[in-house]
Amino acid sequence: MKVLYILYQLFIALPVLLVLTILTAIVTIIGSWIGDPHFWGYYPGKIWSQLFCYVLLIPVKVVGHPEVLKKTSYVFVANHQGSFDIFLIYGFLGRNFKWMMKKSLRKMPFVGKACEAAGHIFVDKSGPKKVIETIEHARHVLQDGTSLVVFPEGARTFTGHMGYFKKGAFQLADDLQLPVVPLTIIGSFNILPRTGGFVSWHPMTLVVHKPIYPQSQGMENIKATMEEAYREIEKDLPEKYQGKIDNPDQDR
């Protein structure tokens, strides 16, 4: 069965998904230039992500939370299990949001230009002035129910365990006094781990947790929110993936 799934990937899924990726990037770029970036920067990517999972026959389950309101802006923070995290969140979170991503991703063919046209936020850490510009850009974007999605570990896991959180997303939420919503991603590591080659069939689950509202402002609030978000995300992971393990790519 595994061999058949690999052959399906190579000769059916891969060509289809390659065409879909290029078309989605082109539609996003053109739509964002001539139309509303709020619409074109989200819906083509959402449909592309859903089709990615459907074409690869990946079952998806979403466990929502009733206190996550439609017209409220949030900073969503998720564990980073693998490449399929993108498709799970983009396709199935059900929120119009912007990604906060590494500046280096802007150089990816088609995808980088589409992300730029869609208004996603590239993090530039080259100096204090650039960091302030990133925060101001985020402040402008996070209005009218538009949210932000961040992987606070900063890199995909090598083991399935969570790494240490960086404070950037939580500092931004603190600066803007926005609630933080933890997201637990389950199954993405089993589909395509950072060290893997072919996609393996495995269900994915996205657990949306209760929003964490700011109780104050400053380092104490940032630390408390970061710790609570970590606990909430970790508790729904399979037991074998609970507990911290250092990620060699993480610079704390």
N, C-alpha and C positions, 0 to 999 in steps of 0.2 A: 504493500500500500504506500509506503514511504517513497519507493522508487517511482510509482505512478504519479505521486504528487509532485515530485521533482521534475518529471517529464512534462507535466501539466504547466508548471511554472515556466519552464524553458520555452516551450513551443506555443503556448496559448496565452498564459497570464502576462508574461514579460512583454511581448510585443504590444498587447492591448494596453497595458499600464504605461508603457513608454509613450504611446500616442496620446493617451489621456493626460499624462503629465505635461507634455508640450502644449496641447490644446488648452489645458487649464491655465498654464502660465500666460499664453497669448491672450486668452479671454480676460484674465485678470488685469493684465497690463493695459489693453485697449479700453476695457470697461472703466477702469479707474481713471484713465486719462480723459475720456470723453463723457463719463457719467459720474455717478455718486460713488466715491471710493469706499464709503461705509457699506454699501451694498455689494459692489463688485470685489471689494477686498475680503469679503467673507464667504458669500454663497458659492462661488465656483470652487473655492478650496474645500468647503464643507462637502459638496457633492463629490469632488475628486477623492476625498478621504473615505467617504462611505463606499464608493465604487471600488477603491483599492481593497477594502476588507471583503466586499462581496465577491469580487473577481477571484480573490485568493481563498474564498470559502471559509473565512474566519468568522465564527459566531461572536457577537458582541452583546454584552448586558450592561445596562446603566442603572445604578442605584442612586436615585436622586434624593434631595432633602427639601422638605416643604418650606423651610425658612430662607432658601435662596430665591430671591425675588427677581422677576423679569426685568424691571426697569431700574434696578440698582447697579451701580458700578462696583465691581469687586476686583481684588487681586487674587487670582487662583494660583495655588502653588501645588506642584505634583512631584512625586518621585519619578526618577528618570530611568526606566527599566531598559529601554531599547528604542530602535527607530520607529516601531509601530505605535509608540506613545503619541506621535504627531497625528496619525490617522485616527486614533481612538478619541483624542480630545477635539480635534478639528471637526471630525465627522459627527460626534455623538454627544458633546457637551450641551449643545442646544443654546449656546449664547453667542452673540456677536462680540468678538474680542480681538485683541491684537496680541501677537506674540512678542515677548522680549527675548531677543536672540543675539548670539555672538556676531560681532561686526564682520568676521571672516566669512559668514554665510552669504553675505552680499555678493561674493565673487562666484557663487554657484551658477552655472549656465541656466538660463531661463528662470529657474526658481528664485535666485537672488534678485533679479530685476522685478519679478512679480511681487515678491515680498516688499520691496521698496515702493512699488506703485500702490500696493494695498495699504501702506501706512504702518506696517509693523515696525517695532522699535529696535534699532540696532544699538547695542551697548558699546560705547567707545570709552575705553579706560585709559586713553593715552595721556590724560592730564585732568586736573580738577575742573578746568573750564568745560571740557567735553562731558564730564560726568554731570555737571550742572545742566548742560544743554539737554542731556538725555532725560533728566528729571522733568525739565520744563516741557519737553516734547510729550512725555507721558501725561503730565498734568493737562495738556491740551487735548490729548486723545481720550482720556478717561472721563467722558461726559455723556449724559443722556443714556445711561445704561450700558455703554461700551465698557468692557472689562479688559483685564490684562492676564495673560497666562505666562507663568515663569517656572522653570525647573531650577529650584534653588541649590541643588547639588552642583550645577554647572557642567556636569558631564554624565554620560550614561554609566551605569554600574557594570562592573566586570563579573559580579558574583550573584546578582539578584538582590543583595542587601542594599540598604540605603547608606549613602555617604553623609558627610557633615553638610549642613546647610550653610550657605553664604548669606549674609544679611541684606544684600542689595534689595531684593523684592520687599522685604519687611521694612526696610528703611523708607522705601518709596511709599508703601502703604501708610507708614507712620507720618511721613511728611504731608501726604494728602488726606490723612485721617479717613482712610477707606478700610472696610472690613476685608479680612483675608479668609478665603475659602480653601481648605485643604482638599486635595484630590488624591485618592489612592488608585494607582494603576496596577492591575493584576493580570498576569499572563503574557504581557508583551515580551518579557525576558525569555520566555519559553519559545516564542515565535521566532525571534531574531536577536539573539544576544550580541553584545558588542564584538565578541570573538567569533561569531558564527558566519556561515556562508549562505546556504540555502534557507529559505523560509520553512519552518516546521509548523504543521497544523496544531493550533491550540486555541481554546476560547479566550477572549479578553473580557475583563470587567472594569468598569469605571465607577468608583464609589465617590459620591459628592457629599462632603461632610457639612456640618453646621457652620455658618459663618462665625468668625472670631472678630468681634468688634473692638476697636481701640478703647482702652480704659484710661489712657493718659497720652502723653506725647513725650518722646525722648527714648534714651537707651533702655530704660527699664521696661517700657512698653514693647520695644522691638525685641528684646530678649525673651520676654514672657510669651509674646505671640509666636516667635520662632520655635520655642520649646513646645508649646501646645500644638502647633501645626505638625511638628515632627511626630509627636505621640499619636495624634489622630490618624495620620497617614500610615504609620507603622503597624498600628493595632489590627488593621484589616488585611495586612499581608499574610500569606501562608507562613506558618510557624518557622519553616526552614529558612525563610528570608528575613526574619526579625533579628534585631541586634546590629550594631554598627560594625562595619569592616572598612578600613581605610581604602579609599580609591586612589591608585597611584597617580591619576591624572588631576586630582584635586589639589589646588593650592589654597589652603585655608586662609 
